[in-house]
Amino acid sequence: MRKGIRRGRAVLAVTTAAVLCLAGCDALGGGGPEAPGARQSKPAPTPSFAWDRSPASIAAVGDSITRGFDACAILTDCPEVSWATGGNAEVNSLAVRLLGARKAATHSWNHAVTGARMADLPAQMARAAADKPQLVTVMVGANDACRATAAAMTPVADFRAAFEDAMRTLRRAAPKTQVYVASVPDLKRLWSQGRTSALGKQVWKLGICPSMLGDADALDAAATLRRDTVHKRVEDYNTVLGEVCAKDPRCRFDGGAVYDYRFGTDQLSHWDWFHPSVNGQARLAEIAYRKVTGATA
């Protein structure tokens, strides 16, 4: 009888322990299978980055547009009227608008090179990063489309790979630097505006953007196809700029604002009727300032 009682008590103890474990072992990390509908632990949220709308230093990379080419004299750089870093009062560059004229003179740097293509951007980014700027401006791609022929334009895949390389180069040296990326201008519109100038067309013959500006007055099927091909490539480049920039939380693309801007003859150099004039540089500065200081891109 006593053995039966002891055996009954043992069975009761084991049964009670099993019930308690079913109720609490998993919650205490007992390792059992998780019950359906059990609460899942949520991953820690990724900290959001607050865009600084008043950076204290600026470096510019890119091509002839950022160098102010043909804005002051024929076939000559004029960086003092650069939309990004110039000190010209009429332009009121992005650097001057953000920093003031005195500080812009010592806290902005222009590493753009006339004739540069996207393949040149990684080296420019490395030089810009050495300045430790809080903002880097990028405007490049026109020369990738402005080749001797449409067939010689930079392939879109190569354009993308070079831009990604440039961004990696910057991030390795300056992980917190912000980036403003301007779209490639609408080269076909520049052709349509500039071809009204006899002087401009003569300058074009010196070799300015042959793929778009060659045989400027030709309107036959072949010429139209060539210009349309260049136009489409520029649109593809802008798609790449937007997509690559979107992957970096510290990068803002202008959303096609420069591409959409309707440059008129007042905004074109009266030396070559293709590059921005001083007035055109001022318009680019306005666009950049609006995008950099906006609540969102």
N, C-alpha and C positions, 0 to 999 in steps of 0.2 A: 504493500500500500504506500509506504513512504517513497519507495523507488518510483512508483507511478506518479506521486505528487511532484517529486523532484523533476521527473521527465516532463511532466505537464508544464511546470514552471519554466523549464529551459526552452521548450517549444514556444511558450508565450513570449519570452524575452527576445528570441530570434525573430519572431513575427513582428513584434513591436519595433525592433531596430530596423527591420526591412521597410516598414511603413514610414518611419521617420526619415529614412534615407531617401525614399522615393519623393518625399516632400521637400527635402532640403539638400541632398548631396550635390546635385548639379549646380545649384545656386552658390554652393561653397567651393566649387571647383573640384568636385569629386571625380570628373573625367568621364561621366556617363554620357550617352547620346543626348543631344539637346532636344527638348520637346518641341513639337510643331508650334509655331507662333511665339516662341520664346523671344524676348527682347534682344536685338543685336546691338553690339557696341558700335557707335558711330565714329568714323575717323575724324581726327582733329581737323577743323576747317583750315584751308590755306589762307595765310594772311593776305589781305588785299593791299595793293600798292596804291598810294595816293599820289597822283601826278602833281608835280611841283610846277605851278603856273608862273613862277617867277625865279627861274634859274639864275645863278649869279655869275656864270661864265659860259661861253659858247665857242665851239669849234665847228668850222664848216668844211665839208668835203663835197667833191663833185667835179663839174666840168666848166666849160667856158661861161655858162650863164652865171655861175657863182663867182667867177673872176671878173664879171663886168665887161666881157670881151665886146669890142666894137661899140661900146656905149659912149666913149669919149673921143676916140680917134680910130681910124680905119685899121683893122687887123692888129689891134693892140688891146692887151688886158688893161682894165681900169678898176682894180679892186676897191678903190675908195667909194665906188658907187654900187658895190655888191649889195644885193638885197639882204644877205645874211649878216655880214660883218662890216660893211662900209661905214665911213664916217660922214659921208655927204649929207648935208642937212635936207636937201630936196628929196632924197631917197628915204631918209629916216629908217634905216635898216632895222632888222629884227634885234640886233645887238643893242643899238641905240635905244630902241623902244623899251627893251627890257632892263637895260643896265644904266642908261643915261650916257651921254656922249663921252664924258671923262672916263668913266669906268670901262666903257666899251673899248676904248683905245688900249687898255692894258689887260682886259679880261676876255678878249675874243681873238680867234686865230683862223686864218683862211688857208686851208690846205688843198683847196680845189686846184685842178690843173686843166688848162684849155686843151681840148682834144681827148680828155680822159674818157674811158669806157668803164663798164661795170667791172671788168677784169682788173682794173687799176684800183678799185675801191678798197680791197683789203689792206694794201700798203698805206693808203691815205688814212684809213681808220687807225692803223697802228700809230701813225704820226699824231693824229688827233688825240688818241688816248693818252699819249705822253704828256699832253697839256693838262690832263685831269679835269676836263670841262664837266659842268653839270648838264650840258645839253650839246648834242651833236646834230647839225642839220645835214641832210642828204638830198642832193638833187643831181641825178645822173641817169643816163639811159638814152639821151638824144643821139649821142655819137654811136651808140650800138645800132641805131636805125639809120643814121646818116653815113652810109658807106658808099663805095664807088658804084655798087649795083645793089639791087634789092636782094639778090642771091647771097651777097656778102654780109648781110646783117647778122648780128650775133644770134645764134639759136636760143630759143626761149629757155630750154633746159640749162644751157651754159650760163645764161643771164641769172637764172635762179640760183644755181650752184655758187656763182661768184658772190651774189648778195648774201647768201647764207654764210659763206666763208667770211665776208666782211663783218657780219654781225657777230660771229663767233670770235673773230679777232678782237673786236671791241669788248665783248663780254669777258674775255680772259683777262684783259688789262684794266677794264673799268666796268665792273659788274653793275654799278648803280647809276651810270650815266644814262640820261634820257636821250631819246632819238626822235627827231622830227623828220619824216620822209615826204618830200614833195613829189608829186606825180610828174611824169614826162609831159611836156607841152604837146599840144595838138599840132604836129608839124605840117599837116595838110592845110590847116587854117593859116599858118604862117606863110605857106606858099601862096595861098589864094589872096592874102593881103599884100605880100611883097611884090607879086608879079605886076602890080600896077605901076611900079617904079622902073623906068628904063635904066637908071643908075644901079639900082639894086640887082637887076638881072645881069648887068655887066660884072658886078662883084661876084655874083653867084658862079660865074664861069671860072673864077679862080679856084674853085673846088669846094665851095661850101655846100654840104649835104647833097651830093650828086644824086643819090637814090631818090630824093624827093624833088629837088630843085633843078635837076638837069633837064634841058629842053623845056624851059619854063612855060613857053607858050604852046607847046604841043598838047592837043586835046584828043588825039586819036586813041583807038582802043588799047594799044600797047602802053602808051603813056599813062592812060587812066588806070589800067591794071597795075602798073608799077607803083603809082602813088597809093592806090587802094591797098596794095600789099604792105607798103611801109606803114600806112595808117593802121592797119590791123595789127602789125607787129608792135607798134607803140601801145595799143590797147592791151595786148598780151603782156607787155612789160609792166604796165601799170597794175594789172591783175597780180602779177608776181610780187611787186612791191607791197601791195596791200596784204597778200597772204603771208608773206614772210614776216612782215612787221607785226601782224596780228598774233603771231606766236610768242612775241616778246612783250611782257606786261609793261615794260618801260619804253615802248615804241609807239608813236602816233603817225599814222598815214594821213595825208590830207584829204583822202576820200575822193581824189580826182579833181580837186579844186583848181589846181594849176592847169590841168588838161582841159577843164571846162571853161577856163577864163577866155573870153573873146578878145584876144589881142587885136587892137586896131593899129592903124598906121602911126598914131601918136605913141604907142607903146613899143614900136619897133625902131631899132637903130636906123638912122638915116644914112649910115655908112653902108650897111649890107641888107637892110630891110628883112632881117631874119632874127637876129639876136635882140633881146630886150634893150630898149633905150633907157635913159635915166628914168623916164616916166614909167616904163615897163618894170624896171627894177623896183620902183616904189610900190607898184601894184603887187609884186611878188612878196615884198616885205609886209604889206597889209594882210595878205592871205596867211602868211606864216604866223604873224602875230595873233591873228584871230584863232588859228588852230592851236597854237601853243598855249594861249591863255584861256581858251574855252573850257567850260566845265567838262565837256567830253570832246573827243576828236570829231 
